[in-house]
Amino acid sequence: MTVEEFEEFYAHTASRLIGQLYVMLGDLHEAQDVVQEAFVRGWARRRQLDGGAEPEAWIRTVAWRLAVSRWRVRRRSADAWQRRGSPPSEPGPGPEQVALVSALRELPPRQRRTVTLHYVCDLTVAQIAAETGLSTGTVKTHLARGRAALSHLLHDPRAEEAHGA
């Protein structure tokens, strides 16, 4: 991949990947950080990205792995904060975002990632299986269980009014 091709690839995919990782992680700034870091790593490997692999999937996977590594660090630092006191709080997102992210957080991490890849990233079951290393049957199971769990966790007041009226 030439410099120009990589720049075009970045321009066409960066915001989409940030949006996808935001839904997976529930933190916009974290999503921006890990996607940027993934692109930096992709830049160093741009010649290999051209070799038949899906560069967008590669960037998304690297960003996801970076996020997981950061979670591990945060888990250790959370223990330190509990010993020393909590950091100051910041204003949160809107109610719809809170509801969605809260519901997604109730799902196990692999299931949450699978649901996000399918419904936010519009990946097929086969693409998700290839990207995550799961079997297609496992992907389908995660999707079915994720839909069932989300249907209980999320509700639409407008739908309730329509049924009640």
Helices and strands as residue ranges (DSSP letters): H 3-25, H 28-44, H 46-49, H 55-84, H 95-105, H 109-119, H 125-132, H 136-153, H 157-164
